[in-house]
Structure formats: C-alpha cells, structure tokens
Amino acid sequence: MPSSSLAETVLVTGASSGFGRLTALALAQRGYRVFAGVRDPAGRNVPAVAALIEAARGLAGELRVVALDVTDEGSCERAVAQVLADGGALDVLINNAGVAAAGLVETFTPADAQRLFDVNVFGVLRMLRAALPAMRARRRGLVVYVSSTDGREVMPFLGLYDASKAALESLAEATSYELAPLGIDSVIVQPGTFPTTSILANLVPAGDPARAEGYGEVAALPAGLFAGLDAMVRSGQAPDPARVAEAIVAVVARPPGQRPRHVVVDPSGADRTARANTLADAIQSELLAQYGLSQLRPAP
Ligand SMILES: NC(=O)c1ccc[n+]([C@@H]2O[C@H](COP(=O)([O-])OP(=O)(O)OC[C@H]3O[C@@H](n4cnc5c(N)ncnc54)[C@H](OP(=O)(O)O)[C@@H]3O)[C@@H](O)[C@H]2O)c1
C-alpha cells in the first residue's frame, strides 16, 4: 500500500510510453490506484494499452487506462470525471505528456510552435483546470510537472522545446504559490537526457526546413548533436528512464507539505539545473517578500 495515507489515486498523462508508462507501472507496483492517461487508446495506441495492462497484471495496486488527449479540453474533463467516478477522488495529477522539437528555431513555423505548446504548456493548463476543482474542494492533493533540465538551461537547436519547458516552469511555480495555502503540493521534476524513451521518435518536425539554407555551417550542427545522442543509445550506455519514474514515486510517497519544489534527475551528473534552482529559489523568496506574499511560499 502507499506509504502516505494521502496519495492513493493517481492520474498520469502520456502513459503510453516513456516516463509516463514507467511511472504508472511503478506506482501500481507500490499499491496505488493508477489511471494511465493514453491518447487514442482504441486506435493507434491499442498495442501500447494491451502491453500496459499486461505489464500491470499481478501488481499490488490497480492500473486502469483512461482516454486522455491533453490538447482536447473535453477529453481532459472527461478523464478527470472518470477518475473521480471510478477512483472516488483524485489525489495526484502527474503532468507528464510532452513532445519535443529539434532544429534551428527559424525552420519552425508558428503553427509548429503552437502544436508543441499545445501539448507541453496549454495541455498542462487544461489538466489543471480539469483537476483542481476537486482537489481544492478537498483541500488536498499533489500536482507533479515533468519539466526538463531544459526548463532551466537553453540549448541551441532545442529552442522551441526549451521555450515550452521554461513556460511550463513559470506556470507550475506561479500555480504552486496559489495552491500551497489550499493544501495542494506542487513538484517540478527536471529530467536530463534519457534517450531510451520515444521522445526522439515523436519530434514535432520543422515545417520550413528550407530556412536552414541561409545558416551555412551552423545548419550542420544540429545533425552532429543529435547523432551523438543516437550513438549513445546504440552504444548501450543510455541511462535508464526508470530513474525518473522512481524519483516521481518518491515524491508521491513523501508526506504532504514536505515535498521538494524541484527534483533534478540528470544522468550526466551535471549540477547546473540544481544550481539554477537554488539561485532562482533565493530570488523568488526575495520577490515574494518584497510584495508581502511570503506566506504563499510552500515549504522547501
Ligand atoms: N526523454 C528525455 O530525455 C526527456 C528529458 C526531459 C524531459 N522529458 C519530458 O518527459 C515527458 C515524457 O517524455 P518521454 O521522454 O517519456 O517521451 P515519450 O516516450 O515520447 O512519451 C511522451 C508521452 O506523451 C504522450 N503525448 C503526446 N502528445 C499527447 C497528447 N496530445 N495528449 C496526451 N498524451 C500525449 C505520448 O503519447 P502517444 O504515444 O500517443 O504519442 C507519450 O505517451 C515529456 O514531457 C518530455 O518533455 C523527456
């Protein structure tokens, strides 16, 4: 059974693959009642759903698949309504669904950017608006955001993705201040690069690649960077994405009000994101104090 009496029913977005799938299974293994949000579960994700259900067989908790496309407000509302009806409550929301994009910023059209932000940022807002009324009514809950070390760092050729994660970080942090006094915890998880998930297979393509022609030698750099990642995967040295799932399970298991603001899971061992978090934390404390809002600051 869950070690915390609070966290029993969990909804994970983007549970068909990668971190979301591993997190849903890891939580079910620890005895939680998990609703695994899967986009198009009766269509192209039929094999993923079958594999998920098979993998969850015999685990200590429960795992049920719920149809959930975070770009569709009605789908978000229906998924939460199903969790509340079948699970009795929603204790934990894990905003994990995400897509990436790689390449020169100028090669992406505004429509490409809207597609990416629609999942990584607006999708999270839709989920918050669907889930928070029930959490606020009970004055308890936990919202986990799967951001990235790229939410703090800025890599050339990942500009669109990094912008979406930076936007997610701001949205999540502002929301954390607003929800803490209502008894709702917020935790931002920042994974480094884990190339064994499907994130690279699901990249939003650049709609206008011809724009790269004017960049000369710079245009060749992204291919080199991503070839390096590919080589890491093929060498068998890729880090295990289960580390991220375990970090999320540990956050969920922590007692309410005692959870960290950020959790960095960076297999590279670099501490840049942790340092940026520490610095940003100090700046935020100062900012809130200046405006007489220190009481909104959740416990570290
Ligand atoms: N892998 C990394 O190195 C890394 C590093 C830092 C952060 N992250 C973040 O971790 C999260 C999970 O990524 P991952 O690496 O596990 O990649 P992944 O294997 O591609 O998983 C992404 C998940 O999001 C789902 N998704 C995409 N669009 C959706 C939508 N409109 N509605 C609902 N679900 C949707 C996908 O579902 P479908 O199967 O239907 O496409 C899939 O289940 C993302 O937020 C990503 O930005 C990844």
The ligand as an SDF file (V2000), in Angstrom:
LIG
                    3D

 48 52  0  0  0  0  0  0  0  0999 V2000
   13.3490   11.6670  -22.7570 N   0  0  0  0  0  0  0  0  0  0  0  0
   14.0130   12.7110  -22.2970 C   0  0  0  0  0  0  0  0  0  0  0  0
   15.2290   12.8050  -22.4470 O   0  0  0  0  0  0  0  0  0  0  0  0
   13.2890   13.7590  -21.5170 C   0  0  0  0  0  0  0  0  0  0  0  0
   14.0760   14.6550  -20.7700 C   0  0  0  0  0  0  0  0  0  0  0  0
   13.4490   15.6380  -20.0230 C   0  0  0  0  0  0  0  0  0  0  0  0
   12.0680   15.7280  -20.0100 C   0  0  0  0  0  0  0  0  0  0  0  0
   11.3180   14.8650  -20.7650 N   0  0  0  0  0  0  0  0  0  0  0  0
    9.8620   15.0150  -20.6860 C   0  0  0  0  0  0  0  0  0  0  0  0
    9.3020   13.8240  -20.1950 O   0  0  0  0  0  0  0  0  0  0  0  0
    7.9510   13.7230  -20.6230 C   0  0  0  0  0  0  0  0  0  0  0  0
    7.7210   12.3410  -21.1900 C   0  0  0  0  0  0  0  0  0  0  0  0
    8.5660   12.1770  -22.3270 O   0  0  0  0  0  0  0  0  0  0  0  0
    9.2390   10.7910  -22.7220 P   0  0  0  0  0  0  0  0  0  0  0  0
   10.6900   11.0210  -22.8290 O   0  0  0  0  0  0  0  0  0  0  0  0
    8.7470    9.7180  -21.8470 O   0  0  0  0  0  0  0  0  0  0  0  0
    8.7180   10.6550  -24.2300 O   0  0  0  0  0  0  0  0  0  0  0  0
    7.6590    9.6890  -24.9160 P   0  0  0  0  0  0  0  0  0  0  0  0
    8.0630    8.2820  -24.6880 O   0  0  0  0  0  0  0  0  0  0  0  0
    7.5220   10.2030  -26.3110 O   0  0  0  0  0  0  0  0  0  0  0  0
    6.3290    9.9630  -24.0880 O   0  0  0  0  0  0  0  0  0  0  0  0
    5.5100   11.0840  -24.3180 C   0  0  0  0  0  0  0  0  0  0  0  0
    4.1110   10.7220  -23.9530 C   0  0  0  0  0  0  0  0  0  0  0  0
    3.2890   11.8830  -24.1430 O   0  0  0  0  0  0  0  0  0  0  0  0
    2.1610   11.4660  -24.8700 C   0  0  0  0  0  0  0  0  0  0  0  0
    1.5030   12.5410  -25.5990 N   0  0  0  0  0  0  0  0  0  0  0  0
    1.9730   13.2610  -26.6430 C   0  0  0  0  0  0  0  0  0  0  0  0
    1.0230   14.1060  -27.0610 N   0  0  0  0  0  0  0  0  0  0  0  0
   -0.0500   13.9090  -26.2620 C   0  0  0  0  0  0  0  0  0  0  0  0
   -1.3480   14.4710  -26.1910 C   0  0  0  0  0  0  0  0  0  0  0  0
   -1.7630   15.4140  -27.0480 N   0  0  0  0  0  0  0  0  0  0  0  0
   -2.2000   14.0340  -25.2210 N   0  0  0  0  0  0  0  0  0  0  0  0
   -1.8220   13.0780  -24.3540 C   0  0  0  0  0  0  0  0  0  0  0  0
   -0.6280   12.4750  -24.3960 N   0  0  0  0  0  0  0  0  0  0  0  0
    0.2440   12.9100  -25.3380 C   0  0  0  0  0  0  0  0  0  0  0  0
    2.6550   10.3790  -25.7890 C   0  0  0  0  0  0  0  0  0  0  0  0
    1.5430    9.6530  -26.2650 O   0  0  0  0  0  0  0  0  0  0  0  0
    1.4710    8.9800  -27.7360 P   0  0  0  0  0  0  0  0  0  0  0  0
    2.0540    7.6160  -27.5520 O   0  0  0  0  0  0  0  0  0  0  0  0
    0.0140    8.9530  -28.0610 O   0  0  0  0  0  0  0  0  0  0  0  0
    2.2730    9.8520  -28.6630 O   0  0  0  0  0  0  0  0  0  0  0  0
    3.5330    9.6100  -24.8350 C   0  0  0  0  0  0  0  0  0  0  0  0
    2.7690    8.7550  -24.0420 O   0  0  0  0  0  0  0  0  0  0  0  0
    7.7410   14.8530  -21.6340 C   0  0  0  0  0  0  0  0  0  0  0  0
    7.0740   15.9300  -21.0070 O   0  0  0  0  0  0  0  0  0  0  0  0
    9.1600   15.2400  -22.0010 C   0  0  0  0  0  0  0  0  0  0  0  0
    9.2470   16.5720  -22.4310 O   0  0  0  0  0  0  0  0  0  0  0  0
   11.9000   13.8920  -21.5130 C   0  0  0  0  0  0  0  0  0  0  0  0
  1  2  1  0
  2  3  2  0
  2  4  1  0
  4  5  1  0
  4 48  2  0
  5  6  2  0
  6  7  1  0
  7  8  2  0
  8  9  1  0
  8 48  1  0
  9 10  1  0
  9 46  1  0
 10 11  1  0
 11 12  1  0
 11 44  1  0
 12 13  1  0
 13 14  1  0
 14 15  2  0
 14 16  1  0
 14 17  1  0
 17 18  1  0
 18 19  2  0
 18 20  1  0
 18 21  1  0
 21 22  1  0
 22 23  1  0
 23 24  1  0
 23 42  1  0
 24 25  1  0
 25 26  1  0
 25 36  1  0
 26 27  1  0
 26 35  1  0
 27 28  2  0
 28 29  1  0
 29 30  1  0
 29 35  2  0
 30 31  1  0
 30 32  2  0
 32 33  1  0
 33 34  2  0
 34 35  1  0
 36 37  1  0
 36 42  1  0
 37 38  1  0
 38 39  2  0
 38 40  1  0
 38 41  1  0
 42 43  1  0
 44 45  1  0
 44 46  1  0
 46 47  1  0
M  CHG  2   8   1  16  -1
M  END
$$$$
